[in-house]
Amino acid sequence: MIESIINICLQAGRKVMQVYDGEKVFHCNKKKDDTPVTSADLFANDIIIARLENLTPEIPILSEENCSLWVYHKEVDSFWVVDPLDGTKEFLSHNYEFTVNIALIEHGRPVMGVIYAPAFGILYAAVNGQAWKMNVNTQYCVKISAHHSYPPVIVISRFHNDLRQLQNYLMKFMHYRIITVGSSLKFCLLAEGVVQVYPRFSFMHIWDIAAGHAIAEAAGAIINDWSGAPLVYYGKVCSSFMYSGFCASVV
């Protein structure tokens, strides 16, 4: 099934780039939570939903752009989590750090994840405890794994940071280097060993996390909430769509 999900991400990414490059009509509106949604989000969402419904009609889909239709049931063992355009602000800023994200949740855990960065032509995927990175243009594929480095590189969001909490957290490190990256690419950099820590202190939607969680965990990283408990995707979280922060890091 992973090959089908990769193909869906690639197709959605092509639509995103058509809007980005001006080949398809661009428009941008504000959602109820005052976040932007563009025609690229909607084009990609339509493709992903249609393809997933055809591929696995028995598995429900939670997508950022269709979340108002989601009804969580405790008896649901599996569901898809979709962010058709993660990093809309990056997209609007015309930097390349935006992605298409699809994850499969089973029994509260992310067991499959695909993240495609169409502007870079790079795709990350994970299933069955294996994670890899693929250059879409050359088809070159390599297995990736999280690993330690000294001093550790800490990646933070470009737009969503609680500076006071971040400064308090950084006091635990004697030496470190910080980089800022947009979208779920932060998880991908952790998975391939470019960074060692990704702390998040503010609320974050589960569609921004799930695919990256699957990839980073398959590569050997751990992702826990600030109480030290593993992130899970059922119950209250799937009703509110939110997590109140986490720390993703090398074991």
C-alpha positions as a Python dict, from the first residue, in 0.01 Angstrom:
ca = {
    (1, 'M'): (0, 0, 0),
    (2, 'I'): (290, 238, 65),
    (3, 'E'): (356, 266, -309),
    (4, 'S'): (-1, 384, -364),
    (5, 'I'): (28, 646, -88),
    (6, 'I'): (354, 771, -237),
    (7, 'N'): (186, 808, -576),
    (8, 'I'): (-106, 997, -419),
    (9, 'C'): (137, 1239, -252),
    (10, 'L'): (325, 1290, -578),
    (11, 'Q'): (4, 1365, -766),
    (12, 'A'): (-113, 1610, -499),
    (13, 'G'): (230, 1772, -495),
    (14, 'R'): (213, 1832, -869),
    (15, 'K'): (-114, 2023, -822),
    (16, 'V'): (41, 2228, -542),
    (17, 'M'): (335, 2321, -765),
    (18, 'Q'): (103, 2419, -1051),
    (19, 'V'): (-50, 2679, -821),
    (20, 'Y'): (291, 2779, -683),
    (21, 'D'): (428, 2830, -1036),
    (22, 'G'): (121, 3018, -1157),
    (23, 'E'): (-6, 2746, -1392),
    (24, 'K'): (-333, 2710, -1198),
    (25, 'V'): (-550, 2978, -1042),
    (26, 'F'): (-439, 3103, -701),
    (27, 'H'): (-668, 3231, -430),
    (28, 'C'): (-631, 3259, -54),
    (29, 'N'): (-896, 3289, 217),
    (30, 'K'): (-903, 3283, 596),
    (31, 'K'): (-1055, 2995, 789),
    (32, 'K'): (-1253, 3032, 1111),
    (33, 'D'): (-933, 3001, 1316),
    (34, 'D'): (-781, 3287, 1111),
    (35, 'T'): (-528, 3061, 938),
    (36, 'P'): (-487, 3084, 560),
    (37, 'V'): (-620, 2830, 312),
    (38, 'T'): (-526, 2850, -54),
    (39, 'S'): (-647, 2694, -375),
    (40, 'A'): (-338, 2471, -356),
    (41, 'D'): (-463, 2328, -24),
    (42, 'L'): (-802, 2256, -179),
    (43, 'F'): (-675, 2109, -507),
    (44, 'A'): (-442, 1875, -319),
    (45, 'N'): (-711, 1783, -69),
    (46, 'D'): (-958, 1687, -342),
    (47, 'I'): (-703, 1456, -505),
    (48, 'I'): (-598, 1288, -181),
    (49, 'I'): (-950, 1231, -52),
    (50, 'A'): (-1073, 1088, -382),
    (51, 'R'): (-774, 856, -418),
    (52, 'L'): (-785, 734, -56),
    (53, 'E'): (-1159, 670, -73),
    (54, 'N'): (-1102, 462, -385),
    (55, 'L'): (-802, 279, -238),
    (56, 'T'): (-943, 203, 108),
    (57, 'P'): (-1317, 280, 119),
    (58, 'E'): (-1344, 111, 460),
    (59, 'I'): (-1093, 345, 631),
    (60, 'P'): (-1220, 690, 742),
    (61, 'I'): (-1019, 1001, 659),
    (62, 'L'): (-938, 1295, 884),
    (63, 'S'): (-812, 1585, 672),
    (64, 'E'): (-736, 1940, 779),
    (65, 'E'): (-962, 2073, 506),
    (66, 'N'): (-1251, 1838, 592),
    (67, 'C'): (-1216, 1823, 970),
    (68, 'S'): (-1564, 1969, 1026),
    (69, 'L'): (-1704, 1644, 880),
    (70, 'W'): (-1504, 1420, 1114),
    (71, 'V'): (-1687, 1221, 1379),
    (72, 'Y'): (-1459, 1019, 1605),
    (73, 'H'): (-1580, 675, 1713),
    (74, 'K'): (-1398, 468, 1975),
    (75, 'E'): (-1454, 154, 1770),
    (76, 'V'): (-1253, 292, 1476),
    (77, 'D'): (-921, 105, 1479),
    (78, 'S'): (-770, 266, 1167),
    (79, 'F'): (-796, 604, 997),
    (80, 'W'): (-601, 826, 762),
    (81, 'V'): (-467, 1165, 873),
    (82, 'V'): (-409, 1412, 590),
    (83, 'D'): (-255, 1756, 562),
    (84, 'P'): (-279, 1840, 192),
    (85, 'L'): (-49, 2142, 229),
    (86, 'D'): (152, 2164, 548),
    (87, 'G'): (332, 2495, 570),
    (88, 'T'): (80, 2721, 398),
    (89, 'K'): (265, 3024, 537),
    (90, 'E'): (586, 2896, 377),
    (91, 'F'): (395, 2846, 52),
    (92, 'L'): (265, 3204, 68),
    (93, 'S'): (614, 3333, 154),
    (94, 'H'): (748, 3156, -155),
    (95, 'N'): (1007, 2953, 25),
    (96, 'Y'): (1026, 2582, -51),
    (97, 'E'): (950, 2442, 295),
    (98, 'F'): (595, 2314, 241),
    (99, 'T'): (483, 1953, 221),
    (100, 'V'): (203, 1709, 146),
    (101, 'N'): (144, 1474, 442),
    (102, 'I'): (-44, 1144, 470),
    (103, 'A'): (-35, 907, 769),
    (104, 'L'): (-215, 587, 861),
    (105, 'I'): (-315, 544, 1225),
    (106, 'E'): (-380, 198, 1367),
    (107, 'H'): (-481, 143, 1730),
    (108, 'G'): (-372, 495, 1819),
    (109, 'R'): (-25, 473, 1663),
    (110, 'P'): (110, 607, 1331),
    (111, 'V'): (216, 297, 1135),
    (112, 'M'): (273, 454, 795),
    (113, 'G'): (372, 803, 688),
    (114, 'V'): (461, 987, 369),
    (115, 'I'): (582, 1346, 347),
    (116, 'Y'): (649, 1500, 7),
    (117, 'A'): (827, 1834, -35),
    (118, 'P'): (737, 1906, -400),
    (119, 'A'): (946, 2222, -441),
    (120, 'F'): (1256, 2026, -338),
    (121, 'G'): (1155, 1709, -521),
    (122, 'I'): (1224, 1510, -203),
    (123, 'L'): (996, 1251, -45),
    (124, 'Y'): (1021, 1079, 293),
    (125, 'A'): (831, 761, 379),
    (126, 'A'): (804, 502, 653),
    (127, 'V'): (631, 170, 707),
    (128, 'N'): (705, -149, 901),
    (129, 'G'): (970, 21, 1113),
    (130, 'Q'): (1176, 135, 813),
    (131, 'A'): (1223, 495, 696),
    (132, 'W'): (1373, 624, 374),
    (133, 'K'): (1429, 935, 165),
    (134, 'M'): (1379, 952, -210),
    (135, 'N'): (1487, 1201, -472),
    (136, 'V'): (1178, 1210, -692),
    (137, 'N'): (1364, 1333, -998),
    (138, 'T'): (1638, 1069, -998),
    (139, 'Q'): (1441, 797, -814),
    (140, 'Y'): (1744, 753, -586),
    (141, 'C'): (1629, 610, -254),
    (142, 'V'): (1824, 571, 70),
    (143, 'K'): (1737, 435, 413),
    (144, 'I'): (1759, 698, 686),
    (145, 'S'): (1809, 683, 1062),
    (146, 'A'): (1819, 932, 1346),
    (147, 'H'): (2152, 961, 1525),
    (148, 'H'): (2341, 1163, 1783),
    (149, 'S'): (2573, 1452, 1707),
    (150, 'Y'): (2769, 1690, 1926),
    (151, 'P'): (2684, 1961, 1977),
    (152, 'P'): (2321, 1869, 1909),
    (153, 'V'): (2129, 2061, 1646),
    (154, 'I'): (1789, 2180, 1768),
    (155, 'V'): (1526, 2261, 1508),
    (156, 'I'): (1241, 2500, 1582),
    (157, 'S'): (950, 2643, 1389),
    (158, 'R'): (989, 2961, 1191),
    (159, 'F'): (647, 3092, 1295),
    (160, 'H'): (530, 2917, 1615),
    (161, 'N'): (765, 2959, 1909),
    (162, 'D'): (717, 3032, 2278),
    (163, 'L'): (1049, 3205, 2339),
    (164, 'R'): (1027, 3195, 2719),
    (165, 'Q'): (966, 2820, 2729),
    (166, 'L'): (1230, 2764, 2461),
    (167, 'Q'): (1490, 2959, 2657),
    (168, 'N'): (1412, 2762, 2972),
    (169, 'Y'): (1441, 2435, 2781),
    (170, 'L'): (1775, 2529, 2624),
    (171, 'M'): (1929, 2572, 2969),
    (172, 'K'): (1964, 2192, 2988),
    (173, 'F'): (2221, 2201, 2705),
    (174, 'M'): (2577, 2322, 2753),
    (175, 'H'): (2635, 2353, 2379),
    (176, 'Y'): (2391, 2343, 2090),
    (177, 'R'): (2307, 2491, 1754),
    (178, 'I'): (1960, 2610, 1648),
    (179, 'I'): (1808, 2612, 1301),
    (180, 'T'): (1459, 2720, 1193),
    (181, 'V'): (1263, 2514, 942),
    (182, 'G'): (902, 2523, 825),
    (183, 'S'): (636, 2252, 810),
    (184, 'S'): (683, 1883, 893),
    (185, 'L'): (1029, 1890, 738),
    (186, 'K'): (1151, 1929, 1097),
    (187, 'F'): (1053, 1567, 1163),
    (188, 'C'): (1225, 1460, 841),
    (189, 'L'): (1552, 1629, 938),
    (190, 'L'): (1537, 1448, 1271),
    (191, 'A'): (1474, 1119, 1092),
    (192, 'E'): (1781, 1156, 870),
    (193, 'G'): (2012, 1272, 1148),
    (194, 'V'): (2051, 1635, 1041),
    (195, 'V'): (1901, 1752, 1372),
    (196, 'Q'): (1879, 1578, 1708),
    (197, 'V'): (1597, 1759, 1890),
    (198, 'Y'): (1266, 1913, 1785),
    (199, 'P'): (1085, 2074, 2082),
    (200, 'R'): (733, 2209, 2041),
    (201, 'F'): (572, 2405, 2324),
    (202, 'S'): (253, 2539, 2167),
    (203, 'F'): (-57, 2355, 2049),
    (204, 'M'): (-31, 2169, 1720),
    (205, 'H'): (-288, 1989, 1507),
    (206, 'I'): (-253, 1615, 1469),
    (207, 'W'): (-246, 1641, 1088),
    (208, 'D'): (72, 1848, 1128),
    (209, 'I'): (230, 1572, 1338),
    (210, 'A'): (113, 1224, 1235),
    (211, 'A'): (313, 1160, 915),
    (212, 'G'): (630, 1312, 1060),
    (213, 'H'): (580, 1111, 1378),
    (214, 'A'): (562, 789, 1175),
    (215, 'I'): (878, 871, 981),
    (216, 'A'): (1088, 995, 1274),
    (217, 'E'): (987, 702, 1495),
    (218, 'A'): (1063, 447, 1222),
    (219, 'A'): (1405, 610, 1189),
    (220, 'G'): (1474, 556, 1559),
    (221, 'A'): (1362, 882, 1721),
    (222, 'I'): (1118, 912, 2010),
    (223, 'I'): (822, 1151, 2023),
    (224, 'N'): (666, 1212, 2365),
    (225, 'D'): (447, 1478, 2519),
    (226, 'W'): (599, 1695, 2790),
    (227, 'S'): (488, 1451, 3061),
    (228, 'G'): (705, 1185, 2895),
    (229, 'A'): (414, 983, 2757),
    (230, 'P'): (415, 868, 2393),
    (231, 'L'): (187, 1056, 2155),
    (232, 'V'): (-127, 860, 2076),
    (233, 'Y'): (-408, 931, 1831),
    (234, 'Y'): (-741, 846, 1988),
    (235, 'G'): (-986, 972, 2245),
    (236, 'K'): (-975, 1341, 2334),
    (237, 'V'): (-694, 1414, 2087),
    (238, 'C'): (-902, 1294, 1792),
    (239, 'S'): (-1196, 1503, 1906),
    (240, 'S'): (-1003, 1828, 1953),
    (241, 'F'): (-746, 1758, 1676),
    (242, 'M'): (-480, 1913, 1901),
    (243, 'Y'): (-172, 1822, 2101),
    (244, 'S'): (-37, 2069, 2356),
    (245, 'G'): (327, 2028, 2260),
    (246, 'F'): (583, 1748, 2247),
    (247, 'C'): (952, 1673, 2223),
    (248, 'A'): (1090, 1468, 1934),
    (249, 'S'): (1450, 1361, 1979),
    (250, 'V'): (1716, 1100, 1920),
    (251, 'V'): (1694, 815, 2172),
}
